Amino acid sequence: MKSPLLSLPGAVPAEGVDEGVAAHYGDLFREQRALAGGTGFVDLSHRGVVSVTGDDRLSWLHLLLTQHVSDLPTGQATEALILSAHGHIEHALYLVDDGTTVWAHVEPGTQDALIAYLESMKFFYRVDVADRTGEFAIVHLPAGSIAEVPDGVVVRETPYGRDLFLPRADLESYAEKSGPAVGLLAYEALRVEHHRPRLGFETDHRTIPHELGWIGTAVHLQKGCYRGQETVARVQNLGKPPRRLVFLHLDGSEVHLPPAGADIRLADEGPDGRKIGFVTTSVRHHELGPVALALVKRNIPLDARLMADSTAAAQEVVVEP
């Protein structure tokens, strides 16, 4: 779904899974500084929007999600995962309940598979699940923003800012009043700075929540059963995850960033050394320079010198080994 804000001056379209919104509007670092300073907004209208209504919505979702949502207060934001039977991450949902409806935004293009799963689990519960992507667009306001939120708009308030479930028809008029527009690359740079994982970027087909630090923020350890809960409990109580998320400071003298999927090796072993991990997201940050998130084997020493593709990298702990 192509955003009308791609017609704004300087807009350069994003690619891949983020196709449909602007990567930037001509000045990446200015846009980052604006976002970090609490001004501007980010067009996330390519993300999927799903609603769940009905008297049983919270108790029903509580049975399916990794998060404790049976008593979720009205207006309180949370995030949750859906796992496979083996505990691997399949979906990530960013939720809020407005008193009558649970609203969630999800990664672009994942809403159909999510809805199909939810529909298959309805049984006798009084719930209705709907794809609202065509009606609502997600707009992100950064932490500290004093931008006005239109009456009646559902809001997810988090430490990183506010996510607005804005009627899609109002997107252009809202942009005129709430600029400057900030591109997705700036939003991603701040996401990496804050060590926040993203489904499909920091995850692959075998990722479990412990590897990314999603325990506590998206996984509640004291709730009842859900699909994949046995794996979560076993790793939490008896073992360690095989990999861990790290934050990488990259050599700033390199012209190119190591791409997502680039191999990580120990610098001491040279370019033919064993692969110990891979880059998940790499960005240029307005203050930190080139940085990245990556998954590495859990037992890699914290002081080990690394190479991300051909770029020297120093790791900062996100998930403890």
C-alpha contacts under 8 A as a table, 3 or more apart, distances in Angstrom:
res1	aa1	res2	aa2	distance
1	M	20	G	5.78
1	M	46	H	6.14
2	K	6	L	7.75
2	K	19	E	7.69
2	K	20	G	4.19
2	K	21	V	6.54
2	K	46	H	7.37
3	S	6	L	5.85
3	S	20	G	5.67
3	S	21	V	5.53
3	S	45	S	6.61
3	S	46	H	7.33
4	P	7	S	5.99
4	P	171	L	7.93
4	P	172	E	6.85
5	L	8	L	5.40
5	L	11	A	7.87
5	L	21	V	7.37
5	L	22	A	7.59
5	L	43	D	7.73
5	L	172	E	6.66
5	L	175	A	7.88
6	L	11	A	5.47
6	L	12	V	7.28
6	L	13	P	6.85
6	L	20	G	7.94
6	L	21	V	6.36
6	L	22	A	5.92
7	S	11	A	6.71
8	L	11	A	5.74
8	L	25	Y	7.85
9	P	25	Y	6.95
10	G	24	H	7.72
10	G	25	Y	4.54
10	G	26	G	5.08
11	A	22	A	5.72
11	A	23	A	7.45
11	A	24	H	5.92
11	A	25	Y	4.22
11	A	26	G	6.63
12	V	22	A	5.40
12	V	23	A	5.70
12	V	24	H	5.57
12	V	25	Y	6.03
12	V	26	G	7.29
13	P	19	E	6.73
13	P	20	G	6.73
13	P	21	V	5.86
13	P	22	A	4.38
13	P	23	A	5.32
13	P	24	H	7.38
14	A	18	D	5.70
14	A	19	E	4.94
14	A	20	G	6.69
14	A	21	V	5.90
14	A	22	A	5.23
14	A	23	A	4.27
14	A	24	H	7.80
14	A	184	L	7.50
15	E	18	D	5.59
15	E	19	E	4.51
15	E	20	G	7.82
15	E	23	A	7.81
16	G	19	E	5.42
17	V	108	P	6.53
17	V	109	G	7.87
18	D	21	V	6.68
18	D	46	H	6.89
18	D	108	P	7.01
19	E	22	A	7.97
19	E	46	H	7.50
20	G	46	H	6.00
21	V	43	D	6.64
21	V	44	L	6.96
21	V	45	S	7.06
21	V	46	H	6.48
21	V	183	G	7.97
21	V	184	L	7.58
22	A	25	Y	6.96
22	A	43	D	7.51
22	A	183	G	5.33
22	A	184	L	6.25
23	A	183	G	4.77
23	A	184	L	4.71
23	A	185	L	5.30
24	H	27	D	6.88
24	H	28	L	6.07
24	H	31	E	7.77
24	H	182	V	6.48
24	H	183	G	3.85
24	H	184	L	6.30
24	H	185	L	6.27
24	H	186	A	7.44
25	Y	28	L	7.32
25	Y	31	E	8.00
25	Y	181	A	7.41
25	Y	182	V	6.83
25	Y	183	G	6.10
27	D	30	R	5.46
27	D	31	E	6.21
28	L	31	E	5.21
28	L	32	Q	6.27
28	L	183	G	7.62
28	L	185	L	7.18
28	L	186	A	6.35
29	F	32	Q	4.91
29	F	33	R	6.14
29	F	186	A	7.39
29	F	285	H	7.45
29	F	286	H	5.29
30	R	33	R	5.16
30	R	34	A	6.17
31	E	34	A	5.07
31	E	35	L	6.23
31	E	181	A	7.97
31	E	182	V	5.34
31	E	183	G	7.02
31	E	186	A	6.10
32	Q	35	L	5.15
32	Q	36	A	6.06
32	Q	182	V	7.61
32	Q	186	A	4.69
32	Q	187	Y	7.23
32	Q	189	A	7.52
32	Q	190	L	7.58
32	Q	285	H	7.71
32	Q	286	H	6.52
33	R	36	A	5.04
33	R	37	G	5.95
33	R	286	H	6.98
34	A	37	G	5.07
34	A	38	G	6.36
34	A	39	T	5.18
34	A	40	G	6.35
34	A	182	V	7.87
35	L	38	G	5.22
35	L	39	T	5.39
35	L	40	G	6.13
35	L	41	F	7.42
35	L	142	P	5.89
35	L	182	V	7.23
35	L	186	A	7.43
35	L	187	Y	7.52
36	A	39	T	7.58
36	A	142	P	7.24
36	A	143	A	7.89
36	A	190	L	7.57
37	G	144	G	7.37
38	G	141	L	7.71
38	G	142	P	5.13
38	G	143	A	5.49
38	G	144	G	4.61
38	G	145	S	4.56
38	G	146	I	7.86
39	T	141	L	7.63
39	T	142	P	6.69
39	T	144	G	7.62
39	T	145	S	5.52
39	T	146	I	7.81
39	T	147	A	7.91
39	T	179	G	7.94
39	T	180	P	7.43
40	G	141	L	6.83
40	G	142	P	7.41
40	G	145	S	7.68
40	G	178	S	6.58
40	G	179	G	5.05
40	G	180	P	4.59
40	G	181	A	5.62
40	G	182	V	6.18
41	F	139	V	6.77
41	F	140	H	5.58
41	F	141	L	4.89
41	F	142	P	6.87
41	F	178	S	6.98
41	F	179	G	6.44
41	F	180	P	6.65
41	F	181	A	5.40
41	F	182	V	5.70
42	V	139	V	5.77
42	V	140	H	4.99
42	V	141	L	6.68
42	V	181	A	6.17
42	V	182	V	5.04
42	V	183	G	6.07
42	V	184	L	6.71
42	V	187	Y	7.16
43	D	138	I	6.83
43	D	139	V	5.12
43	D	140	H	6.70
43	D	181	A	7.51
43	D	182	V	7.43
43	D	183	G	7.18
43	D	184	L	7.44
44	L	47	R	5.92
44	L	137	A	6.93
44	L	138	I	5.02
44	L	139	V	5.43
44	L	140	H	6.91
44	L	184	L	7.74
45	S	48	G	7.98
45	S	136	F	7.77
45	S	137	A	4.33
45	S	138	I	4.87
45	S	139	V	6.66
45	S	168	R	7.97
46	H	108	P	5.83
46	H	137	A	7.40
46	H	138	I	7.80
47	R	105	H	6.42
47	R	106	V	5.89
47	R	107	E	5.42
47	R	108	P	4.33
47	R	109	G	7.39
47	R	133	T	7.50
47	R	137	A	7.54
47	R	138	I	6.84
48	G	105	H	5.46
48	G	106	V	5.04
48	G	107	E	6.07
48	G	108	P	5.29
48	G	109	G	6.50
48	G	110	T	6.93
48	G	111	Q	5.51
48	G	131	D	7.79
48	G	132	R	7.67
48	G	133	T	5.26
49	V	103	W	7.28
49	V	104	A	5.78
49	V	105	H	4.51
49	V	106	V	6.40
49	V	111	Q	7.13
49	V	131	D	6.20
49	V	132	R	5.16
49	V	133	T	4.61
49	V	136	F	6.91
49	V	137	A	7.65
49	V	138	I	7.94
50	V	103	W	6.05
50	V	104	A	5.27
50	V	105	H	6.30
50	V	106	V	7.83
50	V	111	Q	6.95
50	V	115	I	7.77
50	V	129	V	7.18
50	V	130	A	5.73
50	V	131	D	4.80
50	V	132	R	5.42
50	V	133	T	6.98
51	S	101	T	6.54
51	S	102	V	5.58
51	S	103	W	4.68
51	S	104	A	6.29
51	S	129	V	5.80
51	S	130	A	5.33
51	S	131	D	6.64
51	S	132	R	6.65
52	V	57	R	6.22
52	V	101	T	5.70
52	V	102	V	5.06
52	V	103	W	6.66
52	V	127	V	6.59
52	V	128	D	5.56
52	V	129	V	4.62
52	V	130	A	6.57
53	T	57	R	5.87
53	T	100	T	6.46
53	T	101	T	4.72
53	T	102	V	6.46
53	T	127	V	5.52
53	T	128	D	5.20
53	T	129	V	6.69
54	G	57	R	5.41
54	G	100	T	7.38
54	G	101	T	7.40
54	G	126	R	5.44
54	G	127	V	4.36
54	G	128	D	6.14
55	D	58	L	7.94
55	D	126	R	5.98
55	D	127	V	6.77
56	D	59	S	5.48
56	D	60	W	5.72
56	D	125	Y	6.18
56	D	126	R	5.30
56	D	127	V	5.94
57	R	60	W	5.26
57	R	61	L	6.06
57	R	101	T	7.77
57	R	102	V	7.28
57	R	126	R	7.26
57	R	127	V	5.57
58	L	61	L	5.18
58	L	62	H	5.99
58	L	69	V	5.98
58	L	70	S	4.87
58	L	71	D	7.22
58	L	72	L	7.41
58	L	102	V	7.78
59	S	62	H	5.06
59	S	63	L	6.79
59	S	69	V	7.26
59	S	70	S	4.69
59	S	71	D	8.00
60	W	63	L	5.46
60	W	64	L	7.01
60	W	70	S	7.85
60	W	125	Y	6.96
60	W	127	V	7.96
61	L	64	L	5.16
61	L	65	L	5.94
61	L	69	V	7.05
61	L	70	S	7.50
62	H	65	L	5.60
62	H	66	T	7.70
62	H	67	Q	6.94
62	H	68	H	5.98
62	H	69	V	5.22
62	H	70	S	5.35
63	L	224	G	7.56
63	L	225	C	6.89
63	L	226	Y	5.68
64	L	82	I	6.91
64	L	226	Y	5.41
64	L	227	R	6.80
65	L	68	H	7.65
65	L	80	A	6.05
65	L	81	L	5.76
65	L	82	I	5.40
65	L	83	L	7.98
65	L	226	Y	6.54
66	T	80	A	5.63
66	T	81	L	5.40
66	T	82	I	6.41
66	T	83	L	7.77
66	T	218	A	6.61
66	T	219	V	4.80
66	T	220	H	6.12
66	T	226	Y	6.77
66	T	229	Q	7.75
67	Q	79	E	7.14
67	Q	80	A	5.10
67	Q	81	L	7.22
67	Q	218	A	5.73
67	Q	219	V	5.02
67	Q	220	H	5.01
67	Q	223	K	7.66
68	H	71	D	7.57
68	H	72	L	7.56
68	H	219	V	7.97
68	H	220	H	5.95
68	H	223	K	6.09
69	V	72	L	4.75
72	L	76	Q	6.91
72	L	97	D	7.37
73	P	76	Q	5.58
73	P	97	D	7.36
74	T	96	V	7.44
74	T	97	D	5.29
74	T	98	D	5.31
74	T	99	G	5.30
75	G	96	V	5.95
75	G	97	D	5.70
75	G	98	D	5.53
75	G	99	G	7.66
75	G	155	V	7.45
75	G	156	R	7.11
76	Q	96	V	5.92
76	Q	97	D	7.06
76	Q	156	R	7.13
76	Q	157	E	7.29
77	A	94	Y	7.52
77	A	95	L	5.75
77	A	96	V	4.75
77	A	97	D	7.76
77	A	156	R	5.19
77	A	157	E	6.00
77	A	158	T	6.55
78	T	94	Y	6.20
78	T	95	L	5.29
78	T	96	V	6.44
78	T	217	T	7.79
78	T	218	A	7.39
79	E	92	A	7.29
79	E	93	L	5.58
79	E	94	Y	4.46
79	E	95	L	5.60
79	E	217	T	6.87
79	E	218	A	5.06
80	A	92	A	5.88
80	A	93	L	5.25
80	A	94	Y	6.64
80	A	95	L	7.57
80	A	217	T	7.88
80	A	218	A	4.43
80	A	219	V	6.46
81	L	89	I	6.78
81	L	90	E	7.34
81	L	91	H	5.49
81	L	92	A	4.54
81	L	93	L	6.10
81	L	218	A	6.31
81	L	219	V	7.15
82	I	89	I	6.25
82	I	90	E	5.63
82	I	91	H	5.02
82	I	92	A	6.56
82	I	227	R	7.62
83	L	86	H	7.51
83	L	87	G	5.17
83	L	88	H	5.24
83	L	89	I	4.59
83	L	90	E	5.26
83	L	91	H	7.00
83	L	227	R	6.11
83	L	228	G	5.46
84	S	87	G	5.11
84	S	88	H	5.18
84	S	89	I	6.45
84	S	90	E	6.35
84	S	227	R	6.31
84	S	228	G	5.63
85	A	88	H	7.48
85	A	227	R	5.32
85	A	228	G	4.54
86	H	228	G	5.33
86	H	231	T	6.38
87	G	208	I	6.02
87	G	227	R	7.34
87	G	228	G	3.96
87	G	229	Q	6.66
87	G	230	E	7.48
87	G	231	T	5.26
87	G	232	V	6.50
88	H	205	H	6.89
88	H	206	R	5.39
88	H	207	T	5.31
88	H	208	I	4.83
88	H	209	P	7.57
88	H	228	G	7.29
89	I	92	A	7.75
89	I	203	T	7.49
89	I	205	H	7.53
89	I	206	R	7.43
89	I	207	T	5.96
89	I	208	I	5.84
89	I	209	P	6.87
91	H	106	V	7.82
91	H	110	T	7.71
91	H	114	L	7.06
91	H	199	L	7.15
92	A	106	V	6.35
92	A	107	E	7.52
92	A	199	L	6.41
93	L	104	A	5.85
93	L	105	H	6.07
93	L	106	V	5.33
94	Y	104	A	5.15
94	Y	105	H	5.39
94	Y	106	V	6.58
95	L	102	V	6.79
95	L	103	W	5.63
95	L	104	A	4.42
95	L	105	H	6.91
95	L	156	R	7.32
96	V	102	V	5.72
96	V	103	W	5.42
96	V	104	A	6.61
96	V	155	V	7.63
96	V	156	R	5.96
97	D	100	T	7.04
97	D	101	T	5.58
97	D	102	V	4.19
97	D	103	W	6.07
98	D	101	T	5.61
98	D	102	V	6.53
98	D	103	W	7.73
98	D	154	V	6.91
99	G	102	V	7.88
105	H	138	I	7.56
106	V	110	T	6.73
106	V	111	Q	6.63
107	E	110	T	5.67
107	E	111	Q	7.47
107	E	199	L	7.07
108	P	111	Q	7.31
109	G	112	D	6.97
110	T	113	A	5.70
110	T	114	L	6.26
111	Q	114	L	4.97
111	Q	115	I	5.95
111	Q	131	D	7.11
112	D	115	I	5.22
112	D	116	A	6.14
112	D	131	D	7.76
113	A	116	A	5.07
113	A	117	Y	6.30
114	L	117	Y	5.25
114	L	118	L	6.24
115	I	118	L	4.98
115	I	119	E	5.93
115	I	129	V	6.91
115	I	130	A	7.41
115	I	131	D	7.41
116	A	119	E	5.19
116	A	120	S	6.27
117	Y	120	S	5.15
117	Y	121	M	6.59
118	L	121	M	5.22
118	L	122	K	6.55
118	L	129	V	7.40
119	E	122	K	5.44
119	E	129	V	7.04
120	S	123	F	7.52
122	K	125	Y	5.65
122	K	126	R	7.93
122	K	127	V	7.07
131	D	134	G	7.68
132	R	135	E	5.31
132	R	136	F	6.06
133	T	136	F	5.44
133	T	137	A	6.81
134	G	137	A	7.87
134	G	168	R	7.27
135	E	167	P	5.92
135	E	168	R	5.40
135	E	169	A	7.59
136	F	165	F	5.86
136	F	166	L	5.40
136	F	167	P	4.46
136	F	168	R	4.60
137	A	164	L	7.83
137	A	165	F	5.82
137	A	166	L	5.23
137	A	167	P	6.12
137	A	168	R	4.96
137	A	171	L	7.26
138	I	163	D	6.38
138	I	164	L	5.51
138	I	165	F	5.06
138	I	166	L	6.13
139	V	163	D	5.73
139	V	164	L	5.08
139	V	165	F	6.85
139	V	166	L	6.83
140	H	161	G	6.95
140	H	162	R	5.70
140	H	163	D	4.60
140	H	164	L	6.24
141	L	145	S	6.22
141	L	147	A	7.58
141	L	161	G	5.53
141	L	162	R	5.07
141	L	163	D	6.43
141	L	164	L	7.77
142	P	145	S	5.60
142	P	160	Y	6.25
142	P	161	G	4.23
142	P	162	R	6.41
143	A	159	P	6.62
143	A	160	Y	5.15
143	A	161	G	3.90
143	A	162	R	7.04
144	G	161	G	7.25
145	S	161	G	7.67
147	A	178	S	6.28
148	E	178	S	7.72
149	V	153	V	6.99
149	V	164	L	7.94
150	P	153	V	5.88
153	V	164	L	6.70
153	V	165	F	6.17
153	V	166	L	5.99
153	V	167	P	7.86
154	V	164	L	6.03
154	V	165	F	5.37
154	V	166	L	7.43
155	V	162	R	6.37
155	V	163	D	5.63
155	V	164	L	4.72
155	V	165	F	6.34
156	R	162	R	5.43
156	R	163	D	4.96
156	R	164	L	6.56
157	E	161	G	6.07
157	E	162	R	4.50
157	E	163	D	6.60
158	T	161	G	5.29
158	T	162	R	6.05
166	L	170	D	6.93
166	L	171	L	6.97
167	P	170	D	5.48
167	P	171	L	6.94
168	R	171	L	5.34
169	A	172	E	7.47
170	D	173	S	5.46
170	D	174	Y	5.99
171	L	174	Y	5.20
171	L	175	A	6.19
172	E	175	A	5.11
172	E	176	E	6.44
173	S	176	E	5.23
173	S	177	K	6.79
174	Y	177	K	5.38
174	Y	178	S	6.07
175	A	178	S	5.17
175	A	179	G	5.80
175	A	180	P	7.92
175	A	181	A	7.14
176	E	179	G	6.35
178	S	181	A	7.88
182	V	186	A	6.82
182	V	187	Y	7.68
183	G	186	A	5.74
183	G	187	Y	6.80
184	L	187	Y	4.96
184	L	188	E	6.06
185	L	188	E	5.00
185	L	189	A	6.12
185	L	283	V	7.79
186	A	189	A	5.06
186	A	190	L	6.49
187	Y	190	L	5.39
187	Y	191	R	6.24
188	E	191	R	4.82
188	E	192	V	6.17
188	E	283	V	7.49
189	A	192	V	5.24
189	A	193	E	6.24
189	A	283	V	5.65
189	A	284	R	6.70
189	A	285	H	5.72
190	L	193	E	4.86
190	L	194	H	6.19
190	L	285	H	7.65
191	R	194	H	5.21
191	R	195	H	6.29
191	R	196	R	5.46
191	R	197	P	7.85
192	V	195	H	4.95
192	V	196	R	6.08
192	V	197	P	7.80
192	V	247	F	7.89
192	V	281	T	7.49
192	V	282	S	7.93
192	V	283	V	7.60
192	V	291	V	7.75
192	V	292	A	6.64
192	V	293	L	6.44
193	E	196	R	7.84
193	E	285	H	7.92
193	E	291	V	7.97
195	H	247	F	6.92
195	H	293	L	7.26
195	H	318	V	6.91
197	P	201	F	7.42
197	P	202	E	5.57
197	P	212	L	6.46
198	R	201	F	5.39
198	R	202	E	5.54
198	R	203	T	7.21
199	L	202	E	6.09
199	L	203	T	5.52
200	G	203	T	5.08
200	G	204	D	6.45
201	F	204	D	7.68
201	F	260	A	7.85
201	F	280	T	5.51
201	F	281	T	6.50
202	E	212	L	7.57
202	E	280	T	5.16
202	E	281	T	7.25
202	E	293	L	7.66
202	E	294	A	7.27
202	E	295	L	7.44
203	T	206	R	7.64
203	T	207	T	5.45
204	D	207	T	5.52
207	T	211	E	6.93
208	I	211	E	5.90
208	I	212	L	7.62
208	I	232	V	7.82
208	I	241	P	7.68
209	P	212	L	5.69
209	P	213	G	6.54
209	P	214	W	5.17
209	P	215	I	6.20
209	P	219	V	7.57
209	P	232	V	7.59
210	H	213	G	5.41
210	H	214	W	6.14
210	H	215	I	5.89
210	H	232	V	7.74
210	H	235	V	7.87
210	H	236	Q	7.88
210	H	241	P	6.17
210	H	244	R	7.80
211	E	214	W	7.73
211	E	241	P	5.85
211	E	242	P	7.46
211	E	243	R	5.57
211	E	244	R	4.54
211	E	245	L	5.98
211	E	295	L	7.98
211	E	319	V	6.86
212	L	244	R	6.34
212	L	245	L	5.26
212	L	318	V	7.99
212	L	319	V	6.67
213	G	216	G	7.89
213	G	217	T	7.94
213	G	245	L	7.48
213	G	318	V	7.29
213	G	319	V	5.75
214	W	217	T	5.43
214	W	218	A	5.30
214	W	219	V	6.23
215	I	218	A	6.03
215	I	219	V	4.78
215	I	220	H	6.87
215	I	221	L	7.67
216	G	219	V	5.17
216	G	220	H	5.62
216	G	221	L	7.35
217	T	220	H	7.59
220	H	223	K	6.05
221	L	233	A	7.55
225	C	229	Q	6.01
226	Y	229	Q	5.40
227	R	230	E	7.91
228	G	231	T	5.65
228	G	232	V	6.69
229	Q	232	V	5.04
229	Q	233	A	6.14
230	E	233	A	5.23
230	E	234	R	6.04
231	T	234	R	5.10
231	T	235	V	6.14
232	V	235	V	5.49
232	V	236	Q	6.06
233	A	236	Q	5.05
233	A	237	N	5.94
234	R	237	N	5.32
234	R	238	L	5.47
234	R	239	G	6.90
235	V	238	L	5.46
235	V	239	G	4.70
235	V	240	K	5.64
235	V	241	P	6.51
236	Q	239	G	6.34
236	Q	240	K	7.08
240	K	321	P	7.81
241	P	244	R	7.12
241	P	298	R	7.09
242	P	297	K	6.15
242	P	298	R	5.56
243	R	295	L	6.25
243	R	296	V	5.43
243	R	297	K	4.41
243	R	298	R	4.53
244	R	295	L	5.52
244	R	296	V	5.65
244	R	297	K	6.36
244	R	298	R	5.36
244	R	318	V	7.72
244	R	319	V	5.56
244	R	320	E	7.36
244	R	321	P	6.84
245	L	293	L	6.92
245	L	294	A	5.71
245	L	295	L	4.68
245	L	296	V	6.63
245	L	317	V	7.65
245	L	318	V	5.79
245	L	319	V	5.59
246	V	293	L	5.78
246	V	294	A	5.39
246	V	295	L	6.21
246	V	296	V	7.20
246	V	315	Q	6.17
246	V	316	E	5.90
246	V	317	V	5.37
246	V	318	V	5.10
246	V	319	V	6.76
247	F	291	V	7.28
247	F	292	A	5.85
247	F	293	L	4.74
247	F	294	A	6.52
247	F	315	Q	5.65
247	F	316	E	4.96
247	F	317	V	6.46
247	F	318	V	6.43
248	L	291	V	5.44
248	L	292	A	4.98
248	L	293	L	6.01
248	L	294	A	7.19
248	L	313	A	5.90
248	L	314	A	5.53
248	L	315	Q	4.61
248	L	316	E	6.12
249	H	288	L	7.92
249	H	289	G	7.94
249	H	290	P	6.58
249	H	291	V	4.78
249	H	292	A	6.79
249	H	313	A	5.51
249	H	314	A	5.24
249	H	315	Q	6.42
249	H	316	E	7.69
250	L	289	G	7.83
250	L	290	P	5.40
250	L	291	V	5.38
250	L	292	A	7.33
250	L	311	T	6.64
250	L	312	A	5.99
250	L	313	A	4.55
250	L	314	A	6.70
251	D	254	E	6.14
251	D	290	P	7.18
251	D	311	T	6.10
251	D	312	A	5.34
251	D	313	A	6.16
252	G	255	V	7.81
252	G	289	G	6.52
252	G	290	P	6.02
254	E	257	L	7.27
254	E	311	T	6.90
257	L	282	S	6.52
257	L	283	V	7.31
257	L	290	P	7.22
257	L	311	T	7.95
258	P	262	A	6.04
258	P	279	V	7.31
258	P	282	S	6.73
258	P	308	A	6.33
258	P	309	D	6.00
258	P	310	S	7.67
258	P	311	T	7.01
259	P	262	A	5.55
259	P	279	V	6.92
259	P	280	T	7.94
259	P	281	T	7.36
259	P	282	S	6.61
260	A	278	F	7.53
260	A	279	V	5.09
260	A	280	T	4.78
260	A	281	T	5.42
260	A	282	S	6.79
261	G	278	F	5.34
261	G	279	V	5.14
261	G	280	T	5.98
262	A	278	F	5.34
262	A	279	V	5.29
262	A	308	A	6.46
262	A	309	D	5.44
263	D	275	K	6.17
263	D	276	I	7.57
263	D	277	G	6.06
263	D	278	F	4.54
263	D	279	V	6.65
263	D	308	A	5.98
263	D	309	D	5.38
264	I	275	K	5.82
264	I	276	I	5.72
264	I	277	G	4.95
264	I	278	F	5.06
264	I	279	V	6.96
264	I	296	V	7.65
264	I	306	L	6.72
264	I	307	M	5.51
264	I	308	A	4.51
264	I	309	D	6.07
265	R	269	E	7.37
265	R	270	G	7.66
265	R	271	P	7.43
265	R	273	G	6.16
265	R	274	R	6.12
265	R	275	K	5.05
265	R	276	I	5.47
265	R	277	G	7.09
265	R	306	L	5.77
265	R	307	M	5.26
265	R	308	A	6.72
265	R	309	D	7.76
266	L	269	E	5.49
266	L	270	G	7.02
266	L	273	G	6.86
266	L	274	R	7.62
266	L	275	K	7.96
266	L	276	I	7.42
266	L	304	A	6.97
266	L	305	R	6.07
266	L	306	L	4.63
266	L	307	M	6.05
267	A	270	G	5.44
267	A	271	P	7.70
267	A	304	A	7.98
267	A	305	R	5.41
267	A	306	L	4.80
267	A	307	M	5.30
267	A	312	A	7.48
268	D	305	R	7.22
269	E	272	D	7.02
269	E	273	G	4.74
269	E	274	R	7.60
270	G	273	G	5.42
271	P	310	S	7.65
275	K	278	F	7.96
276	I	296	V	5.61
276	I	297	K	5.70
276	I	300	I	7.89
277	G	294	A	7.13
277	G	295	L	5.38
277	G	296	V	4.03
277	G	297	K	6.16
278	F	294	A	5.69
278	F	295	L	5.67
278	F	296	V	6.61
278	F	308	A	7.48
279	V	282	S	7.13
279	V	292	A	6.97
279	V	293	L	6.21
279	V	294	A	4.27
279	V	295	L	6.58
279	V	308	A	6.98
280	T	292	A	7.36
280	T	293	L	5.61
280	T	294	A	4.93
280	T	295	L	6.97
281	T	292	A	5.46
281	T	293	L	5.29
281	T	294	A	6.94
282	S	290	P	7.32
282	S	291	V	5.86
282	S	292	A	4.06
282	S	293	L	6.45
283	V	290	P	5.82
283	V	291	V	5.65
283	V	292	A	6.07
284	R	288	L	7.75
284	R	289	G	5.39
284	R	290	P	4.36
284	R	291	V	6.28
285	H	288	L	5.25
285	H	289	G	4.79
285	H	290	P	5.97
285	H	291	V	6.90
286	H	289	G	6.14
288	L	291	V	7.01
296	V	300	I	7.24
297	K	300	I	5.86
298	R	321	P	5.30
299	N	321	P	6.44
300	I	304	A	7.03
301	P	304	A	5.26
302	L	315	Q	7.01
302	L	316	E	7.75
302	L	317	V	7.40
303	D	314	A	7.90
303	D	315	Q	7.52
304	A	314	A	7.66
304	A	315	Q	7.87
305	R	312	A	7.58
305	R	313	A	6.66
305	R	314	A	5.99
305	R	315	Q	7.88
306	L	312	A	5.99
306	L	313	A	5.08
306	L	314	A	6.20
306	L	315	Q	7.65
307	M	310	S	5.99
307	M	311	T	5.38
307	M	312	A	4.58
307	M	313	A	5.53
308	A	311	T	5.06
308	A	312	A	6.26
308	A	313	A	6.33
317	V	320	E	6.40
